[in-house]
Amino acid sequence: MNYDDLIKTATEMTKRSYVPYSHFHVGAALLDKNGKVWTGCNIENAAFGPTNCAERTALFKAVSEGSLEFEAIAVVGGPEDENGNPKIEECCPPCGVCRQALSEFCTKDFKIILANGKGEQKIFTLAQLLPESFSLK
């Protein structure tokens, strides 16, 4: 799978976000070493702690099904427009908690692909977004 396909899948996942509080939609598409794509969206909760980001939703789905080796993740997100649809105008990097969760299962050269609705892409390694991390990998 190429990165454009991952971005497209992540963009589709923004439409499944449950975001009644922040109104900020995020979708993720995680590619494992076997070529399977695991998807996720952000899911909010009135008690903020149980809220889960799109990246961790995809990662936890994959790990819970036995996938433990990953190549890349595409992350796309943005605020709602006046009709409640996601506006993907800027790149949306993973939060610190998601970066740490990814570091538990991904190598330092794992690719993080960020994209916006203008066709722009930014590609980082996990080591670039979480330098000097504490992890098993």
HELIX and SHEET records of a PDB file:
HELIX    1   1 TYR A    3  THR A   14  1                                  12    
HELIX    2   2 ALA A   54  SER A   64  1                                  11    
HELIX    3   3 GLY A   96  PHE A  105  1                                  10    
HELIX    4   4 LEU A  126  LEU A  129  1                                   4    
SHEET    1   A 5 VAL A  37  CYS A  41  0                                        
SHEET    2   A 5 PHE A  24  ASP A  32 -1                                        
SHEET    3   A 5 PHE A  70  PRO A  79 -1                                        
SHEET    4   A 5 LYS A 111  ALA A 115  1                                        
SHEET    5   A 5 GLN A 121  THR A 125 -1                                        
END                                                                             
